[in-house]
Amino acid sequence: MINPSSFPHSYEDRDTRRLRLRADAFQYSSAMEQLAEMKRNRPEQYDQMGAVAHLSFGYYEAAKSAAAQLGRNMSAPSSQEN
């Protein structure tokens, strides 16, 4: 039988770790920011997009939200590499 108290991490630690991992995954994407603008300004067009775009955008939003909660920089990079 597994004793929950034998684990070194509490549930709060797991949630904090998940938040940090999501924030670590965040990378600014101009394409995703365009999707965010479309979702705000043209929801009917956004709703017609495929499931993959919706899933990708959902992951992007979750990572961006986690980065914001941890106070990380979420702005566009100052120089784009070509």
N, CA, C and O atoms as CSV, one atom per row, in Angstrom:
chain,resi,resn,atom,element,x,y,z
A,1,MET,N,N,0.838,-1.187,0.000
A,1,MET,CA,C,0.000,0.000,0.000
A,1,MET,C,C,0.883,1.250,0.000
A,1,MET,O,O,1.878,1.322,0.722
A,2,ILE,N,N,0.512,2.208,-0.802
A,2,ILE,CA,C,1.289,3.443,-0.902
A,2,ILE,C,C,0.804,4.434,0.148
A,2,ILE,O,O,-0.392,4.695,0.280
A,3,ASN,N,N,1.737,4.962,0.870
A,3,ASN,CA,C,1.426,5.962,1.881
A,3,ASN,C,C,1.668,7.350,1.273
A,3,ASN,O,O,2.809,7.670,0.942
A,4,PRO,N,N,0.624,8.186,1.116
A,4,PRO,CA,C,0.801,9.497,0.495
A,4,PRO,C,C,1.817,10.378,1.211
A,4,PRO,O,O,2.449,11.227,0.582
A,5,SER,N,N,1.981,10.190,2.500
A,5,SER,CA,C,2.937,11.019,3.228
A,5,SER,C,C,4.379,10.623,2.931
A,5,SER,O,O,5.301,11.340,3.321
A,6,SER,N,N,4.595,9.493,2.248
A,6,SER,CA,C,5.952,9.071,1.930
A,6,SER,C,C,6.507,9.794,0.705
A,6,SER,O,O,7.707,9.726,0.438
A,7,PHE,N,N,5.648,10.483,-0.039
A,7,PHE,CA,C,6.109,11.235,-1.197
A,7,PHE,C,C,6.716,12.568,-0.740
A,7,PHE,O,O,6.171,13.216,0.153
A,8,PRO,N,N,7.833,12.983,-1.340
A,8,PRO,CA,C,8.511,14.195,-0.882
A,8,PRO,C,C,7.808,15.492,-1.274
A,8,PRO,O,O,8.174,16.556,-0.776
A,9,HIS,N,N,6.801,15.428,-2.159
A,9,HIS,CA,C,6.158,16.650,-2.632
A,9,HIS,C,C,4.684,16.662,-2.248
A,9,HIS,O,O,4.014,15.629,-2.258
A,10,SER,N,N,4.201,17.832,-1.914
A,10,SER,CA,C,2.775,17.971,-1.635
A,10,SER,C,C,2.053,18.268,-2.939
A,10,SER,O,O,2.686,18.473,-3.974
A,11,TYR,N,N,0.730,18.290,-2.886
A,11,TYR,CA,C,-0.048,18.616,-4.085
A,11,TYR,C,C,0.261,20.031,-4.553
A,11,TYR,O,O,0.290,20.297,-5.755
A,12,GLU,N,N,0.489,20.930,-3.623
A,12,GLU,CA,C,0.827,22.305,-3.998
A,12,GLU,C,C,2.144,22.337,-4.763
A,12,GLU,O,O,2.280,23.097,-5.722
A,13,ASP,N,N,3.102,21.536,-4.362
A,13,ASP,CA,C,4.368,21.472,-5.069
A,13,ASP,C,C,4.178,20.963,-6.499
A,13,ASP,O,O,4.822,21.449,-7.429
A,14,ARG,N,N,3.305,20.000,-6.663
A,14,ARG,CA,C,3.035,19.477,-8.003
A,14,ARG,C,C,2.401,20.549,-8.879
A,14,ARG,O,O,2.765,20.702,-10.045
A,15,ASP,N,N,1.454,21.289,-8.315
A,15,ASP,CA,C,0.819,22.360,-9.078
A,15,ASP,C,C,1.830,23.446,-9.441
A,15,ASP,O,O,1.816,23.970,-10.555
A,16,THR,N,N,2.697,23.774,-8.504
A,16,THR,CA,C,3.726,24.776,-8.764
A,16,THR,C,C,4.676,24.286,-9.846
A,16,THR,O,O,5.093,25.063,-10.706
A,17,ARG,N,N,5.017,23.024,-9.811
A,17,ARG,CA,C,5.903,22.453,-10.827
A,17,ARG,C,C,5.244,22.482,-12.195
A,17,ARG,O,O,5.886,22.823,-13.189
A,18,ARG,N,N,3.966,22.125,-12.252
A,18,ARG,CA,C,3.239,22.172,-13.528
A,18,ARG,C,C,3.205,23.592,-14.081
A,18,ARG,O,O,3.396,23.809,-15.278
A,19,LEU,N,N,2.962,24.546,-13.202
A,19,LEU,CA,C,2.933,25.946,-13.614
A,19,LEU,C,C,4.293,26.360,-14.173
A,19,LEU,O,O,4.363,27.012,-15.215
A,20,ARG,N,N,5.362,25.989,-13.495
A,20,ARG,CA,C,6.706,26.349,-13.946
A,20,ARG,C,C,7.031,25.688,-15.283
A,20,ARG,O,O,7.608,26.321,-16.168
A,21,LEU,N,N,6.661,24.422,-15.428
A,21,LEU,CA,C,6.917,23.724,-16.692
A,21,LEU,C,C,6.146,24.353,-17.850
A,21,LEU,O,O,6.669,24.469,-18.958
A,22,ARG,N,N,4.897,24.761,-17.592
A,22,ARG,CA,C,4.126,25.450,-18.627
A,22,ARG,C,C,4.774,26.773,-18.988
A,22,ARG,O,O,4.895,27.115,-20.165
A,23,ALA,N,N,5.187,27.512,-17.977
A,23,ALA,CA,C,5.832,28.806,-18.228
A,23,ALA,C,C,7.136,28.615,-18.982
A,23,ALA,O,O,7.467,29.418,-19.855
A,24,ASP,N,N,7.885,27.563,-18.660
A,24,ASP,CA,C,9.132,27.274,-19.375
A,24,ASP,C,C,8.879,26.976,-20.849
A,24,ASP,O,O,9.736,27.246,-21.690
A,25,ALA,N,N,7.721,26.427,-21.168
A,25,ALA,CA,C,7.395,26.070,-22.551
A,25,ALA,C,C,6.989,27.283,-23.386
A,25,ALA,O,O,6.925,27.195,-24.612
A,26,PHE,N,N,6.713,28.411,-22.736
A,26,PHE,CA,C,6.237,29.577,-23.482
A,26,PHE,C,C,7.346,30.193,-24.315
A,26,PHE,O,O,8.433,30.489,-23.817
A,27,GLN,N,N,7.052,30.378,-25.580
A,27,GLN,CA,C,7.899,31.138,-26.490
A,27,GLN,C,C,6.976,32.027,-27.297
A,27,GLN,O,O,5.998,31.552,-27.875
A,28,TYR,N,N,7.280,33.316,-27.340
A,28,TYR,CA,C,6.446,34.245,-28.081
A,28,TYR,C,C,6.327,33.804,-29.535
A,28,TYR,O,O,7.314,33.414,-30.159
A,29,SER,N,N,5.119,33.868,-30.062
A,29,SER,CA,C,4.867,33.503,-31.455
A,29,SER,C,C,3.949,34.543,-32.075
A,29,SER,O,O,2.825,34.743,-31.616
A,30,SER,N,N,4.430,35.200,-33.113
A,30,SER,CA,C,3.591,36.208,-33.769
A,30,SER,C,C,2.374,35.554,-34.422
A,30,SER,O,O,1.308,36.167,-34.483
A,31,ALA,N,N,2.514,34.326,-34.909
A,31,ALA,CA,C,1.375,33.623,-35.504
A,31,ALA,C,C,0.288,33.371,-34.454
A,31,ALA,O,O,-0.898,33.551,-34.732
A,32,MET,N,N,0.686,32.959,-33.263
A,32,MET,CA,C,-0.289,32.709,-32.199
A,32,MET,C,C,-0.914,34.014,-31.711
A,32,MET,O,O,-2.092,34.049,-31.355
A,33,GLU,N,N,-0.133,35.072,-31.697
A,33,GLU,CA,C,-0.690,36.376,-31.308
A,33,GLU,C,C,-1.712,36.845,-32.338
A,33,GLU,O,O,-2.687,37.509,-31.984
A,34,GLN,N,N,-1.499,36.508,-33.609
A,34,GLN,CA,C,-2.480,36.827,-34.645
A,34,GLN,C,C,-3.757,36.018,-34.444
A,34,GLN,O,O,-4.859,36.519,-34.669
A,35,LEU,N,N,-3.605,34.758,-34.016
A,35,LEU,CA,C,-4.786,33.949,-33.689
A,35,LEU,C,C,-5.554,34.547,-32.510
A,35,LEU,O,O,-6.785,34.543,-32.497
A,36,ALA,N,N,-4.820,35.059,-31.521
A,36,ALA,CA,C,-5.468,35.689,-30.367
A,36,ALA,C,C,-6.261,36.917,-30.811
A,36,ALA,O,O,-7.374,37.154,-30.342
A,37,GLU,N,N,-5.679,37.685,-31.710
A,37,GLU,CA,C,-6.376,38.869,-32.235
A,37,GLU,C,C,-7.616,38.440,-33.022
A,37,GLU,O,O,-8.673,39.061,-32.912
A,38,MET,N,N,-7.483,37.385,-33.809
A,38,MET,CA,C,-8.622,36.867,-34.576
A,38,MET,C,C,-9.726,36.397,-33.635
A,38,MET,O,O,-10.904,36.658,-33.878
A,39,LYS,N,N,-9.351,35.711,-32.572
A,39,LYS,CA,C,-10.346,35.206,-31.614
A,39,LYS,C,C,-11.105,36.359,-30.963
A,39,LYS,O,O,-12.309,36.265,-30.727
A,40,ARG,N,N,-10.386,37.455,-30.674
A,40,ARG,CA,C,-11.028,38.624,-30.065
A,40,ARG,C,C,-11.891,39.393,-31.055
A,40,ARG,O,O,-13.025,39.753,-30.740
A,41,ASN,N,N,-11.364,39.648,-32.246
A,41,ASN,CA,C,-12.011,40.564,-33.184
A,41,ASN,C,C,-12.886,39.885,-34.234
A,41,ASN,O,O,-13.835,40.491,-34.733
A,42,ARG,N,N,-12.580,38.647,-34.571
A,42,ARG,CA,C,-13.342,37.937,-35.605
A,42,ARG,C,C,-13.635,36.508,-35.132
A,42,ARG,O,O,-13.136,35.549,-35.721
A,43,PRO,N,N,-14.439,36.360,-34.073
A,43,PRO,CA,C,-14.670,35.024,-33.501
A,43,PRO,C,C,-15.295,34.043,-34.483
A,43,PRO,O,O,-15.020,32.845,-34.410
A,44,GLU,N,N,-16.125,34.521,-35.394
A,44,GLU,CA,C,-16.751,33.603,-36.353
A,44,GLU,C,C,-15.698,32.992,-37.283
A,44,GLU,O,O,-15.802,31.819,-37.644
A,45,GLN,N,N,-14.696,33.766,-37.670
A,45,GLN,CA,C,-13.620,33.241,-38.509
A,45,GLN,C,C,-12.731,32.288,-37.695
A,45,GLN,O,O,-12.301,31.252,-38.202
A,46,TYR,N,N,-12.463,32.642,-36.443
A,46,TYR,CA,C,-11.669,31.776,-35.564
A,46,TYR,C,C,-12.360,30.425,-35.376
A,46,TYR,O,O,-11.705,29.383,-35.393
A,47,ASP,N,N,-13.682,30.443,-35.198
A,47,ASP,CA,C,-14.434,29.203,-34.972
A,47,ASP,C,C,-14.384,28.264,-36.171
A,47,ASP,O,O,-14.567,27.056,-36.014
A,48,GLN,N,N,-14.139,28.794,-37.356
A,48,GLN,CA,C,-14.079,27.966,-38.561
A,48,GLN,C,C,-12.715,27.308,-38.757
A,48,GLN,O,O,-12.560,26.465,-39.640
A,49,MET,N,N,-11.736,27.679,-37.954
A,49,MET,CA,C,-10.400,27.096,-38.086
A,49,MET,C,C,-10.420,25.652,-37.590
A,49,MET,O,O,-11.317,25.254,-36.848
A,50,GLY,N,N,-9.439,24.884,-37.999
A,50,GLY,CA,C,-9.371,23.473,-37.648
A,50,GLY,C,C,-9.047,23.220,-36.186
A,50,GLY,O,O,-8.648,24.119,-35.446
A,51,ALA,N,N,-9.231,21.967,-35.797
A,51,ALA,CA,C,-9.004,21.564,-34.407
A,51,ALA,C,C,-7.547,21.708,-33.998
A,51,ALA,O,O,-7.263,22.057,-32.852
A,52,VAL,N,N,-6.622,21.448,-34.908
A,52,VAL,CA,C,-5.195,21.545,-34.572
A,52,VAL,C,C,-4.832,22.984,-34.204
A,52,VAL,O,O,-4.080,23.215,-33.257
A,53,ALA,N,N,-5.365,23.945,-34.950
A,53,ALA,CA,C,-5.101,25.352,-34.640
A,53,ALA,C,C,-5.676,25.717,-33.276
A,53,ALA,O,O,-5.039,26.436,-32.505
A,54,HIS,N,N,-6.867,25.230,-32.976
A,54,HIS,CA,C,-7.491,25.515,-31.675
A,54,HIS,C,C,-6.688,24.896,-30.532
A,54,HIS,O,O,-6.480,25.532,-29.499
A,55,LEU,N,N,-6.238,23.656,-30.722
A,55,LEU,CA,C,-5.439,22.997,-29.684
A,55,LEU,C,C,-4.106,23.713,-29.486
A,55,LEU,O,O,-3.691,23.964,-28.354
A,56,SER,N,N,-3.448,24.034,-30.573
A,56,SER,CA,C,-2.157,24.729,-30.485
A,56,SER,C,C,-2.312,26.065,-29.780
A,56,SER,O,O,-1.491,26.440,-28.942
A,57,PHE,N,N,-3.369,26.775,-30.128
A,57,PHE,CA,C,-3.601,28.072,-29.504
A,57,PHE,C,C,-3.928,27.906,-28.017
A,57,PHE,O,O,-3.513,28.723,-27.195
A,58,GLY,N,N,-4.662,26.864,-27.677
A,58,GLY,CA,C,-4.971,26.605,-26.263
A,58,GLY,C,C,-3.721,26.352,-25.448
A,58,GLY,O,O,-3.588,26.867,-24.338
A,59,TYR,N,N,-2.795,25.559,-25.991
A,59,TYR,CA,C,-1.522,25.315,-25.302
A,59,TYR,C,C,-0.716,26.606,-25.183
A,59,TYR,O,O,-0.092,26.865,-24.154
A,60,TYR,N,N,-0.734,27.410,-26.240
A,60,TYR,CA,C,-0.008,28.681,-26.227
A,60,TYR,C,C,-0.577,29.612,-25.151
A,60,TYR,O,O,0.171,30.222,-24.387
A,61,GLU,N,N,-1.904,29.712,-25.102
A,61,GLU,CA,C,-2.546,30.561,-24.087
A,61,GLU,C,C,-2.232,30.082,-22.674
A,61,GLU,O,O,-1.977,30.900,-21.790
A,62,ALA,N,N,-2.245,28.770,-22.448
A,62,ALA,CA,C,-1.950,28.222,-21.118
A,62,ALA,C,C,-0.510,28.532,-20.718
A,62,ALA,O,O,-0.246,28.908,-19.575
A,63,ALA,N,N,0.412,28.376,-21.652
A,63,ALA,CA,C,1.821,28.669,-21.369
A,63,ALA,C,C,2.019,30.161,-21.124
A,63,ALA,O,O,2.782,30.549,-20.239
A,64,LYS,N,N,1.342,30.990,-21.894
A,64,LYS,CA,C,1.464,32.441,-21.724
A,64,LYS,C,C,0.887,32.874,-20.370
A,64,LYS,O,O,1.455,33.729,-19.690
A,65,SER,N,N,-0.227,32.284,-19.996
A,65,SER,CA,C,-0.839,32.590,-18.702
A,65,SER,C,C,0.079,32.179,-17.552
A,65,SER,O,O,0.224,32.915,-16.575
A,66,ALA,N,N,0.696,31.006,-17.667
A,66,ALA,CA,C,1.620,30.543,-16.630
A,66,ALA,C,C,2.828,31.468,-16.543
A,66,ALA,O,O,3.291,31.787,-15.448
A,67,ALA,N,N,3.336,31.897,-17.692
A,67,ALA,CA,C,4.471,32.823,-17.696
A,67,ALA,C,C,4.089,34.142,-17.035
A,67,ALA,O,O,4.888,34.724,-16.302
A,68,ALA,N,N,2.882,34.611,-17.289
A,68,ALA,CA,C,2.409,35.855,-16.673
A,68,ALA,C,C,2.300,35.694,-15.158
A,68,ALA,O,O,2.672,36.599,-14.411
A,69,GLN,N,N,1.792,34.548,-14.701
A,69,GLN,CA,C,1.651,34.313,-13.263
A,69,GLN,C,C,2.998,34.304,-12.563
A,69,GLN,O,O,3.099,34.688,-11.397
A,70,LEU,N,N,4.035,33.865,-13.273
A,70,LEU,CA,C,5.368,33.805,-12.671
A,70,LEU,C,C,6.179,35.073,-12.947
A,70,LEU,O,O,7.353,35.153,-12.587
A,71,GLY,N,N,5.552,36.054,-13.582
A,71,GLY,CA,C,6.207,37.341,-13.805
A,71,GLY,C,C,7.281,37.324,-14.877
A,71,GLY,O,O,8.222,38.116,-14.829
A,72,ARG,N,N,7.149,36.442,-15.830
A,72,ARG,CA,C,8.153,36.354,-16.891
A,72,ARG,C,C,7.829,37.300,-18.032
A,72,ARG,O,O,6.695,37.758,-18.180
A,73,ASN,N,N,8.846,37.585,-18.836
A,73,ASN,CA,C,8.689,38.459,-19.995
A,73,ASN,C,C,7.891,37.724,-21.071
A,73,ASN,O,O,8.265,36.628,-21.488
A,74,MET,N,N,6.800,38.328,-21.515
A,74,MET,CA,C,5.964,37.708,-22.523
A,74,MET,C,C,5.929,38.514,-23.815
A,74,MET,O,O,5.168,38.190,-24.726
A,75,SER,N,N,6.728,39.541,-23.900
A,75,SER,CA,C,6.698,40.399,-25.077
A,75,SER,C,C,7.494,39.781,-26.222
A,75,SER,O,O,8.244,38.821,-26.053
A,76,ALA,N,N,7.295,40.374,-27.387
A,76,ALA,CA,C,8.015,39.905,-28.577
A,76,ALA,C,C,9.494,40.164,-28.411
A,76,ALA,O,O,9.882,41.161,-27.801
A,77,PRO,N,N,10.322,39.289,-28.940
A,77,PRO,CA,C,11.772,39.523,-28.883
A,77,PRO,C,C,12.120,40.814,-29.631
A,77,PRO,O,O,11.473,41.164,-30.618
A,78,SER,N,N,13.129,41.501,-29.157
A,78,SER,CA,C,13.490,42.793,-29.759
A,78,SER,C,C,14.070,42.627,-31.153
A,78,SER,O,O,13.927,43.524,-31.985
A,79,SER,N,N,14.719,41.506,-31.430
A,79,SER,CA,C,15.264,41.275,-32.769
A,79,SER,C,C,14.876,39.891,-33.227
A,79,SER,O,O,15.095,38.911,-32.515
A,80,GLN,N,N,14.306,39.803,-34.404
A,80,GLN,CA,C,13.945,38.518,-34.979
A,80,GLN,C,C,15.122,37.982,-35.779
A,80,GLN,O,O,15.707,38.704,-36.586
A,81,GLU,N,N,15.473,36.708,-35.556
A,81,GLU,CA,C,16.558,36.100,-36.328
A,81,GLU,C,C,16.018,35.668,-37.676
A,81,GLU,O,O,14.935,35.089,-37.756
A,82,ASN,N,N,16.765,35.943,-38.739
A,82,ASN,CA,C,16.338,35.560,-40.087
A,82,ASN,C,C,17.145,34.391,-40.571
A,82,ASN,O,O,16.936,33.918,-41.688
